[in-house]
Amino acid sequence: MVSKSAGVFKRCGCRDEGGKRLYSRCSRLGERGHGSWYFRIELPGCNGRRRQLRRGGFASRAAAVQARNYLINPATPEPAATAITVGQWLQLWVDTRVGLEKSTLRSYRQHVRAYLIPYLGRIKLGKLKQPKVQAMFTSIIRTSGVAGSPLSAGTLQRIHATLRAALNAAVRLELIDRNPARYVELPAGRRPHAVVWTPPRVAQWQVLGERPPVAVWTVEQTAAFLAGVLEHRLYPLFHLCAVLGLRRGEVVGLRWSDIDLDAGFLTVSHQARQVGGRVELGKPKSEASNRVIALDHTTMNVLRRYRATCRNPVVGQPVGFLFPNTNDEPIRPDSVTHLFRRLNTESGLPPVRLHDLRHGAASLSLAAGNDLKTVQALLGHASIVLTADTYLSVLPGLARQSAEATARLILDAARTTGTRLRPRRRRKSGNRQPRTAGRHHAPTARQAA
Protein backbone atom coordinates (compact mmCIF):
# COMPACT_ATOMS: atom_id res chain seq x y z
CA MET A 1 0.00 0.00 0.00
CA VAL A 2 1.34 3.43 -0.92
CA SER A 3 1.90 5.91 1.88
CA LYS A 4 -0.36 8.92 1.80
CA SER A 5 2.60 11.29 1.62
CA ALA A 6 5.01 9.13 -0.41
CA GLY A 7 6.14 10.85 -3.58
CA VAL A 8 4.32 14.10 -2.76
CA PHE A 9 6.39 17.25 -2.33
CA LYS A 10 6.31 21.01 -2.65
CA ARG A 11 8.58 23.20 -4.76
CA CYS A 12 8.81 26.68 -6.24
CA GLY A 13 10.71 28.62 -8.89
CA CYS A 14 12.75 30.91 -6.66
CA ARG A 15 16.46 31.36 -7.42
CA ASP A 16 19.53 31.79 -5.23
CA GLU A 17 22.15 34.51 -5.57
CA GLY A 18 23.87 32.59 -8.38
CA GLY A 19 20.66 32.37 -10.41
CA LYS A 20 20.03 28.66 -9.78
CA ARG A 21 16.52 27.54 -8.95
CA LEU A 22 15.94 26.49 -5.35
CA TYR A 23 13.03 24.15 -6.04
CA SER A 24 12.46 22.17 -2.79
CA ARG A 25 15.26 24.00 -0.92
CA CYS A 26 13.42 27.31 -0.75
CA SER A 27 13.03 28.57 2.83
CA ARG A 28 9.67 30.14 2.01
CA LEU A 29 7.92 26.87 1.13
CA GLY A 30 6.36 26.85 4.58
CA GLU A 31 4.47 30.01 3.74
CA ARG A 32 0.89 29.61 2.62
CA GLY A 33 0.42 30.11 -1.12
CA HIS A 34 4.13 29.94 -1.92
CA GLY A 35 5.05 27.25 -4.45
CA SER A 36 2.86 24.36 -5.57
CA TRP A 37 2.50 20.68 -4.86
CA TYR A 38 3.88 17.83 -7.02
CA PHE A 39 3.78 14.06 -7.03
CA ARG A 40 6.20 11.47 -8.38
CA ILE A 41 5.34 7.85 -9.26
CA GLU A 42 6.64 5.06 -11.45
CA LEU A 43 4.49 3.69 -14.27
CA PRO A 44 4.97 0.58 -16.45
CA GLY A 45 6.79 1.37 -19.67
CA CYS A 46 7.70 -0.43 -22.87
CA ASN A 47 9.51 -3.80 -22.82
CA GLY A 48 8.94 -4.24 -19.10
CA ARG A 49 10.82 -1.07 -18.20
CA ARG A 50 9.33 1.39 -15.77
CA ARG A 51 9.26 5.13 -16.29
CA GLN A 52 9.04 7.90 -13.74
CA LEU A 53 6.19 10.37 -14.03
CA ARG A 54 6.17 13.70 -12.23
CA ARG A 55 3.32 16.16 -12.35
CA GLY A 56 2.75 19.37 -10.43
CA GLY A 57 0.97 22.67 -10.21
CA PHE A 58 -1.52 21.45 -7.58
CA ALA A 59 -2.80 24.03 -5.12
CA SER A 60 -2.84 21.66 -2.14
CA ARG A 61 -1.27 18.46 -0.89
CA ALA A 62 -4.69 16.77 -0.97
CA ALA A 63 -5.15 17.51 -4.67
CA ALA A 64 -1.70 16.13 -5.48
CA VAL A 65 -2.38 12.99 -3.43
CA GLN A 66 -5.74 12.45 -5.13
CA ALA A 67 -4.24 12.80 -8.59
CA ARG A 68 -1.39 10.46 -7.70
CA ASN A 69 -3.75 7.86 -6.27
CA TYR A 70 -5.85 7.94 -9.42
CA LEU A 71 -2.83 7.00 -11.52
CA ILE A 72 -1.86 4.23 -9.09
CA ASN A 73 -5.39 2.81 -8.99
CA PRO A 74 -7.69 4.23 -11.70
CA ALA A 75 -10.51 1.88 -10.67
CA THR A 76 -11.20 4.14 -7.68
CA PRO A 77 -11.54 7.67 -9.00
CA GLU A 78 -10.38 9.57 -5.91
CA PRO A 79 -9.44 12.93 -7.49
CA ALA A 80 -12.55 15.03 -6.98
CA ALA A 81 -13.60 17.31 -9.81
CA THR A 82 -13.51 20.21 -7.37
CA ALA A 83 -9.85 19.60 -6.48
CA ILE A 84 -8.31 18.98 -9.91
CA THR A 85 -8.11 21.53 -12.72
CA VAL A 86 -8.81 20.89 -16.37
CA GLY A 87 -5.12 21.28 -17.15
CA GLN A 88 -4.11 18.70 -14.54
CA TRP A 89 -6.73 16.27 -15.79
CA LEU A 90 -5.61 16.69 -19.40
CA GLN A 91 -2.02 15.97 -18.41
CA LEU A 92 -3.04 12.88 -16.46
CA TRP A 93 -5.24 11.68 -19.29
CA VAL A 94 -2.67 12.07 -22.06
CA ASP A 95 0.11 10.51 -19.95
CA THR A 96 -1.91 7.34 -19.35
CA ARG A 97 -2.98 6.67 -22.94
CA VAL A 98 -2.02 3.19 -24.14
CA GLY A 99 -2.38 1.37 -27.43
CA LEU A 100 -2.21 4.52 -29.56
CA GLU A 101 -0.08 5.17 -32.61
CA LYS A 102 2.84 7.47 -31.88
CA SER A 103 1.55 10.02 -34.35
CA THR A 104 -1.86 10.06 -32.61
CA LEU A 105 -0.31 10.47 -29.17
CA ARG A 106 1.96 13.21 -30.47
CA SER A 107 -1.09 15.02 -31.87
CA TYR A 108 -2.90 14.71 -28.51
CA ARG A 109 0.07 16.18 -26.66
CA GLN A 110 0.38 19.07 -29.09
CA HIS A 111 -3.32 19.94 -28.78
CA VAL A 112 -3.21 19.77 -24.98
CA ARG A 113 -0.03 21.84 -24.70
CA ALA A 114 -0.68 24.51 -27.34
CA TYR A 115 -4.43 25.10 -27.09
CA LEU A 116 -6.40 23.34 -24.34
CA ILE A 117 -4.25 24.09 -21.30
CA PRO A 118 -3.58 27.78 -22.17
CA TYR A 119 -7.33 28.44 -22.53
CA LEU A 120 -8.93 26.03 -20.03
CA GLY A 121 -6.10 24.82 -17.79
CA ARG A 122 -6.89 26.92 -14.70
CA ILE A 123 -10.60 26.06 -14.56
CA LYS A 124 -11.67 23.42 -12.04
CA LEU A 125 -12.77 20.29 -13.85
CA GLY A 126 -16.15 20.26 -12.12
CA LYS A 127 -16.82 23.88 -13.09
CA LEU A 128 -16.09 23.53 -16.80
CA LYS A 129 -19.25 24.28 -18.78
CA GLN A 130 -20.16 24.39 -22.45
CA PRO A 131 -19.99 28.23 -22.74
CA LYS A 132 -16.36 28.16 -21.56
CA VAL A 133 -15.47 25.58 -24.20
CA GLN A 134 -17.34 27.49 -26.89
CA ALA A 135 -15.56 30.70 -25.88
CA MET A 136 -12.20 28.96 -26.24
CA PHE A 137 -12.88 27.88 -29.82
CA THR A 138 -14.34 31.28 -30.69
CA SER A 139 -11.15 32.92 -29.44
CA ILE A 140 -8.96 30.48 -31.39
CA ILE A 141 -10.95 31.12 -34.56
CA ARG A 142 -10.77 34.90 -34.23
CA THR A 143 -7.06 34.97 -33.45
CA SER A 144 -4.23 33.17 -35.17
CA GLY A 145 -2.95 29.67 -34.61
CA VAL A 146 0.38 28.76 -33.05
CA ALA A 147 2.28 29.42 -36.29
CA GLY A 148 0.62 32.82 -36.75
CA SER A 149 -1.87 31.75 -39.42
CA PRO A 150 -5.58 30.95 -38.92
CA LEU A 151 -6.33 27.33 -38.14
CA SER A 152 -8.23 25.31 -40.71
CA ALA A 153 -11.62 23.81 -39.97
CA GLY A 154 -10.04 20.36 -39.96
CA THR A 155 -7.49 21.35 -37.29
CA LEU A 156 -10.25 22.82 -35.12
CA GLN A 157 -12.21 19.59 -35.45
CA ARG A 158 -9.18 17.56 -34.34
CA ILE A 159 -8.56 19.81 -31.31
CA HIS A 160 -12.21 19.40 -30.39
CA ALA A 161 -11.92 15.62 -30.76
CA THR A 162 -8.98 15.56 -28.33
CA LEU A 163 -10.86 17.58 -25.72
CA ARG A 164 -14.01 15.52 -26.18
CA ALA A 165 -12.09 12.26 -25.70
CA ALA A 166 -10.40 13.53 -22.52
CA LEU A 167 -13.68 14.71 -21.01
CA ASN A 168 -15.45 11.47 -22.01
CA ALA A 169 -12.85 9.65 -19.90
CA ALA A 170 -13.70 11.93 -16.98
CA VAL A 171 -17.40 11.12 -17.44
CA ARG A 172 -16.70 7.38 -17.42
CA LEU A 173 -14.83 7.78 -14.12
CA GLU A 174 -17.76 9.80 -12.74
CA LEU A 175 -15.56 12.85 -12.18
CA ILE A 176 -18.13 14.95 -14.06
CA ASP A 177 -21.73 14.24 -14.97
CA ARG A 178 -21.68 15.24 -18.64
CA ASN A 179 -19.25 16.25 -21.34
CA PRO A 180 -19.28 20.06 -21.76
CA ALA A 181 -17.52 19.78 -25.15
CA ARG A 182 -20.33 17.77 -26.70
CA TYR A 183 -22.45 20.55 -28.23
CA VAL A 184 -19.77 22.97 -29.39
CA GLU A 185 -20.38 24.72 -32.72
CA LEU A 186 -17.41 24.69 -35.11
CA PRO A 187 -16.94 25.60 -38.77
CA ALA A 188 -17.84 22.72 -41.04
CA GLY A 189 -14.72 21.17 -42.49
CA ARG A 190 -15.42 20.75 -46.18
CA ARG A 191 -13.14 18.41 -48.01
CA PRO A 192 -11.77 20.13 -51.14
CA HIS A 193 -12.73 18.48 -54.40
CA ALA A 194 -10.02 17.73 -56.89
CA VAL A 195 -10.25 19.54 -60.21
CA VAL A 196 -8.50 18.77 -63.47
CA TRP A 197 -5.82 20.94 -65.07
CA THR A 198 -7.84 21.83 -68.15
CA PRO A 199 -6.40 24.30 -70.75
CA PRO A 200 -8.33 27.29 -69.28
CA ARG A 201 -7.02 26.52 -65.76
CA VAL A 202 -3.49 26.07 -67.10
CA ALA A 203 -3.72 29.48 -68.84
CA GLN A 204 -4.96 31.09 -65.60
CA TRP A 205 -2.04 29.59 -63.70
CA GLN A 206 0.53 30.65 -66.30
CA VAL A 207 -0.64 34.27 -66.34
CA LEU A 208 -1.87 34.92 -62.79
CA GLY A 209 -0.23 32.11 -60.84
CA GLU A 210 -3.57 30.89 -59.50
CA ARG A 211 -3.85 27.21 -58.62
CA PRO A 212 -6.68 25.15 -57.09
CA PRO A 213 -6.18 23.66 -53.60
CA VAL A 214 -6.38 20.14 -55.06
CA ALA A 215 -5.72 19.55 -58.74
CA VAL A 216 -4.92 16.51 -60.87
CA TRP A 217 -3.28 16.09 -64.21
CA THR A 218 -5.04 14.88 -67.31
CA VAL A 219 -4.09 11.56 -68.87
CA GLU A 220 -1.75 13.35 -71.28
CA GLN A 221 -0.12 15.42 -68.50
CA THR A 222 0.43 12.33 -66.33
CA ALA A 223 2.02 10.49 -69.25
CA ALA A 224 4.25 13.50 -69.97
CA PHE A 225 5.52 13.60 -66.39
CA LEU A 226 6.24 9.87 -66.25
CA ALA A 227 8.05 10.08 -69.60
CA GLY A 228 10.15 12.94 -68.28
CA VAL A 229 11.33 11.02 -65.19
CA LEU A 230 11.69 7.66 -66.92
CA GLU A 231 15.46 7.57 -66.37
CA HIS A 232 15.29 8.65 -62.72
CA ARG A 233 16.21 5.96 -60.21
CA LEU A 234 12.92 6.51 -58.33
CA TYR A 235 10.76 6.29 -61.44
CA PRO A 236 9.08 3.07 -60.13
CA LEU A 237 8.01 4.97 -57.01
CA PHE A 238 6.26 7.71 -58.99
CA HIS A 239 4.77 5.09 -61.34
CA LEU A 240 3.19 3.26 -58.38
CA CYS A 241 1.76 6.51 -57.00
CA ALA A 242 0.35 7.63 -60.35
CA VAL A 243 -1.08 4.26 -61.47
CA LEU A 244 -2.05 2.52 -58.21
CA GLY A 245 -2.79 5.57 -56.05
CA LEU A 246 -0.53 4.51 -53.18
CA ARG A 247 -0.10 6.94 -50.30
CA ARG A 248 3.35 8.38 -49.71
CA GLY A 249 3.94 6.36 -46.55
CA GLU A 250 2.66 3.18 -48.22
CA VAL A 251 5.00 3.36 -51.21
CA VAL A 252 8.01 4.37 -49.09
CA GLY A 253 7.40 1.46 -46.72
CA LEU A 254 7.08 -1.19 -49.46
CA ARG A 255 9.35 -4.24 -49.12
CA TRP A 256 10.20 -6.78 -51.78
CA SER A 257 8.36 -9.39 -49.74
CA ASP A 258 5.16 -7.38 -50.33
CA ILE A 259 5.36 -7.91 -54.11
CA ASP A 260 4.64 -11.13 -56.03
CA LEU A 261 5.52 -10.47 -59.65
CA ASP A 262 4.74 -14.05 -60.68
CA ALA A 263 1.14 -13.80 -59.47
CA GLY A 264 0.92 -10.07 -60.22
CA PHE A 265 -0.08 -8.75 -56.80
CA LEU A 266 1.14 -6.07 -54.38
CA THR A 267 0.23 -6.16 -50.67
CA VAL A 268 -0.13 -3.04 -48.52
CA SER A 269 0.24 -4.08 -44.89
CA HIS A 270 2.14 -1.17 -43.30
CA GLN A 271 3.33 2.34 -43.98
CA ALA A 272 6.31 4.51 -43.09
CA ARG A 273 5.93 7.58 -40.92
CA GLN A 274 8.46 10.31 -40.33
CA VAL A 275 8.92 11.18 -36.67
CA GLY A 276 11.38 14.03 -36.50
CA GLY A 277 14.47 12.83 -38.32
CA ARG A 278 13.58 9.15 -38.00
CA VAL A 279 11.41 6.93 -40.17
CA GLU A 280 9.25 4.35 -38.40
CA LEU A 281 7.10 1.56 -39.79
CA GLY A 282 3.55 1.34 -38.49
CA LYS A 283 0.09 0.14 -39.33
CA PRO A 284 -1.71 1.50 -42.39
CA LYS A 285 -3.98 4.49 -42.02
CA SER A 286 -7.10 2.35 -41.48
CA GLU A 287 -8.21 -1.27 -41.51
CA ALA A 288 -9.43 -0.89 -45.09
CA SER A 289 -5.94 0.28 -46.08
CA ASN A 290 -4.73 -3.31 -45.58
CA ARG A 291 -5.30 -4.46 -49.13
CA VAL A 292 -4.02 -6.54 -52.02
CA ILE A 293 -3.73 -4.74 -55.36
CA ALA A 294 -3.61 -6.48 -58.74
CA LEU A 295 -0.76 -5.32 -60.96
CA ASP A 296 -1.10 -4.58 -64.65
CA HIS A 297 1.50 -5.82 -67.16
CA THR A 298 3.10 -2.39 -67.56
CA THR A 299 3.62 -1.99 -63.81
CA MET A 300 4.94 -5.55 -63.54
CA ASN A 301 7.49 -4.86 -66.29
CA VAL A 302 8.56 -1.65 -64.54
CA LEU A 303 9.13 -3.55 -61.29
CA ARG A 304 10.93 -6.41 -63.05
CA ARG A 305 13.41 -4.02 -64.65
CA TYR A 306 13.89 -2.29 -61.32
CA ARG A 307 14.35 -5.63 -59.52
CA ALA A 308 17.16 -6.54 -61.92
CA THR A 309 19.13 -3.54 -60.63
CA CYS A 310 18.54 -4.41 -56.95
CA ARG A 311 19.58 -8.06 -56.76
CA ASN A 312 21.25 -9.13 -53.51
CA PRO A 313 24.61 -10.82 -54.16
CA VAL A 314 23.98 -13.42 -51.44
CA VAL A 315 20.52 -14.78 -52.30
CA GLY A 316 20.25 -13.48 -55.86
CA GLN A 317 16.95 -11.73 -55.10
CA PRO A 318 16.40 -8.20 -53.76
CA VAL A 319 15.53 -8.04 -50.05
CA GLY A 320 14.50 -5.28 -47.70
CA PHE A 321 12.80 -2.09 -48.85
CA LEU A 322 12.06 -1.23 -52.46
CA PHE A 323 13.36 2.29 -52.08
CA PRO A 324 16.06 2.29 -49.36
CA ASN A 325 18.56 4.96 -48.42
CA THR A 326 22.28 4.34 -48.06
CA ASN A 327 21.67 2.61 -44.71
CA ASP A 328 19.14 0.16 -46.22
CA GLU A 329 16.36 1.94 -44.35
CA PRO A 330 13.28 3.43 -46.05
CA ILE A 331 13.91 6.84 -47.53
CA ARG A 332 12.38 9.77 -45.69
CA PRO A 333 8.84 10.60 -46.90
CA ASP A 334 9.65 14.32 -46.81
CA SER A 335 12.57 13.74 -49.17
CA VAL A 336 10.22 12.14 -51.69
CA THR A 337 7.87 15.12 -51.45
CA HIS A 338 10.69 17.62 -52.06
CA LEU A 339 12.02 15.57 -54.97
CA PHE A 340 8.61 15.36 -56.62
CA ARG A 341 8.09 19.10 -56.24
CA ARG A 342 11.42 19.76 -57.96
CA LEU A 343 10.73 17.31 -60.79
CA ASN A 344 7.28 18.83 -61.27
CA THR A 345 8.81 22.29 -61.61
CA GLU A 346 11.45 21.09 -64.07
CA SER A 347 8.80 19.39 -66.21
CA GLY A 348 6.96 22.67 -66.88
CA LEU A 349 3.65 20.98 -66.10
CA PRO A 350 1.08 22.72 -63.87
CA PRO A 351 1.80 22.12 -60.17
CA VAL A 352 0.28 19.25 -58.21
CA ARG A 353 1.15 17.75 -54.85
CA LEU A 354 2.58 14.27 -54.50
CA HIS A 355 -0.68 13.22 -52.82
CA ASP A 356 -2.56 14.55 -55.85
CA LEU A 357 -1.15 11.63 -57.85
CA ARG A 358 -3.47 9.53 -55.68
CA HIS A 359 -6.42 11.70 -56.69
CA GLY A 360 -5.35 11.39 -60.31
CA ALA A 361 -5.08 7.61 -60.11
CA ALA A 362 -8.70 7.45 -58.97
CA SER A 363 -9.84 9.69 -61.82
CA LEU A 364 -7.84 7.73 -64.39
CA SER A 365 -9.25 4.45 -63.11
CA LEU A 366 -12.77 5.83 -63.45
CA ALA A 367 -12.02 7.11 -66.94
CA ALA A 368 -10.78 3.63 -67.88
CA GLY A 369 -14.28 2.27 -67.16
CA ASN A 370 -13.81 0.90 -63.64
CA ASP A 371 -16.72 1.26 -61.23
CA LEU A 372 -16.66 3.01 -57.85
CA LYS A 373 -16.30 -0.23 -55.90
CA THR A 374 -13.16 -1.13 -57.82
CA VAL A 375 -11.67 2.31 -57.24
CA GLN A 376 -12.58 2.13 -53.55
CA ALA A 377 -10.67 -1.14 -53.20
CA LEU A 378 -7.71 0.30 -55.12
CA LEU A 379 -7.42 3.28 -52.77
CA GLY A 380 -8.18 1.35 -49.59
CA HIS A 381 -11.19 3.39 -48.46
CA ALA A 382 -13.58 2.06 -45.84
CA SER A 383 -16.53 3.90 -47.39
CA ILE A 384 -17.51 4.22 -51.02
CA VAL A 385 -18.99 7.64 -50.15
CA LEU A 386 -15.50 8.94 -49.35
CA THR A 387 -14.27 7.64 -52.70
CA ALA A 388 -17.04 9.27 -54.68
CA ASP A 389 -17.08 12.54 -52.73
CA THR A 390 -13.36 13.28 -52.51
CA TYR A 391 -11.19 11.51 -55.02
CA LEU A 392 -13.15 11.01 -58.21
CA SER A 393 -12.58 14.05 -60.38
CA VAL A 394 -14.30 13.51 -63.70
CA LEU A 395 -11.85 14.03 -66.56
CA PRO A 396 -13.03 16.24 -69.44
CA GLY A 397 -13.10 13.43 -72.00
CA LEU A 398 -15.11 11.21 -69.68
CA ALA A 399 -17.51 14.05 -68.91
CA ARG A 400 -18.18 14.59 -72.62
CA GLN A 401 -18.76 10.87 -73.11
CA SER A 402 -21.24 10.85 -70.22
CA ALA A 403 -23.06 13.90 -71.58
CA GLU A 404 -23.29 12.39 -75.08
CA ALA A 405 -24.54 9.07 -73.67
CA THR A 406 -27.27 10.83 -71.68
CA ALA A 407 -28.40 12.89 -74.67
CA ARG A 408 -28.37 9.77 -76.87
CA LEU A 409 -30.78 8.01 -74.51
CA ILE A 410 -33.27 10.87 -74.78
CA LEU A 411 -32.99 11.11 -78.58
CA ASP A 412 -33.47 7.34 -78.98
CA ALA A 413 -36.59 7.45 -76.82
CA ALA A 414 -37.93 10.34 -78.89
CA ARG A 415 -37.43 8.46 -82.15
CA THR A 416 -39.19 5.40 -80.74
CA THR A 417 -42.27 7.37 -79.72
CA GLY A 418 -42.25 9.63 -82.77
CA THR A 419 -41.68 12.73 -80.66
CA ARG A 420 -40.04 15.69 -82.40
CA LEU A 421 -37.31 17.34 -80.29
CA ARG A 422 -35.98 19.69 -82.99
CA PRO A 423 -37.88 22.82 -84.10
CA ARG A 424 -39.28 22.98 -87.66
CA ARG A 425 -37.32 25.07 -90.12
CA ARG A 426 -38.94 28.36 -90.97
CA ARG A 427 -38.98 29.85 -94.48
CA LYS A 428 -36.98 32.95 -95.04
CA SER A 429 -39.09 36.10 -94.83
CA GLY A 430 -37.96 37.29 -98.32
CA ASN A 431 -39.50 34.31 -100.14
CA ARG A 432 -42.77 34.46 -98.35
CA GLN A 433 -45.73 36.61 -99.58
CA PRO A 434 -48.19 37.99 -97.05
CA ARG A 435 -51.74 36.75 -97.29
CA THR A 436 -54.56 39.32 -97.43
CA ALA A 437 -57.76 38.56 -95.61
CA GLY A 438 -60.76 37.94 -97.95
CA ARG A 439 -58.66 37.90 -101.11
CA HIS A 440 -59.05 34.96 -103.53
CA HIS A 441 -56.04 33.88 -105.60
CA ALA A 442 -56.48 33.18 -109.29
CA PRO A 443 -56.61 29.42 -110.06
CA THR A 444 -53.60 27.84 -111.63
CA ALA A 445 -53.72 26.35 -115.11
CA ARG A 446 -54.02 22.81 -113.70
CA GLN A 447 -56.90 23.85 -111.44
CA ALA A 448 -58.71 25.50 -114.32
CA ALA A 449 -58.47 22.39 -116.46
HELIX and SHEET records of a PDB file:
HELIX    1   1 TYR A   23  ARG A   25  5                                   3    
HELIX    2   2 CYS A   46  GLY A   48  5                                   3    
HELIX    3   3 ARG A   61  ILE A   72  1                                  12    
HELIX    4   4 VAL A   86  ASP A   95  1                                  10    
HELIX    5   5 LYS A  102  HIS A  111  1                                  10    
HELIX    6   6 VAL A  112  LEU A  116  3                                   5    
HELIX    7   7 ILE A  117  LEU A  120  1                                   4    
HELIX    8   8 LEU A  125  LYS A  127  5                                   3    
HELIX    9   9 GLN A  130  ARG A  142  1                                  13    
HELIX   10  10 ALA A  153  ARG A  172  1                                  20    
HELIX   11  11 PRO A  199  LEU A  208  1                                  10    
HELIX   12  12 VAL A  219  GLY A  228  1                                  10    
HELIX   13  13 TYR A  235  LEU A  244  1                                  10    
HELIX   14  14 ARG A  248  VAL A  252  1                                   5    
HELIX   15  15 TRP A  256  ASP A  258  5                                   3    
HELIX   16  16 GLU A  287  SER A  289  5                                   3    
HELIX   17  17 HIS A  297  ALA A  308  1                                  12    
HELIX   18  18 PRO A  333  SER A  347  1                                  15    
HELIX   19  19 ASP A  356  ALA A  367  1                                  12    
HELIX   20  20 LEU A  372  LEU A  379  1                                   8    
HELIX   21  21 ILE A  384  LEU A  386  1                                   3    
HELIX   22  22 THR A  387  TYR A  391  3                                   5    
HELIX   23  23 PRO A  396  THR A  417  1                                  22    
HELIX   24  24 SER A  429  ASN A  431  5                                   3    
HELIX   25  25 ALA A  445  ALA A  448  1                                   4    
SHEET    1   A 3 VAL A   8  ARG A  11  0                                        
SHEET    2   A 3 SER A  36  PRO A  44 -1                                        
SHEET    3   A 3 ARG A  50  PHE A  58 -1                                        
SHEET    1   B 2 VAL A 195  VAL A 196  0                                        
SHEET    2   B 2 ALA A 215  VAL A 216  1                                        
SHEET    1   C 3 ILE A 259  ASP A 260  0                                        
SHEET    2   C 3 PHE A 265  VAL A 268 -1                                        
SHEET    3   C 3 ARG A 291  ALA A 294 -1                                        
SHEET    1   D 2 GLN A 271  VAL A 275  0                                        
SHEET    2   D 2 ARG A 278  GLY A 282 -1                                        
END                                                                             
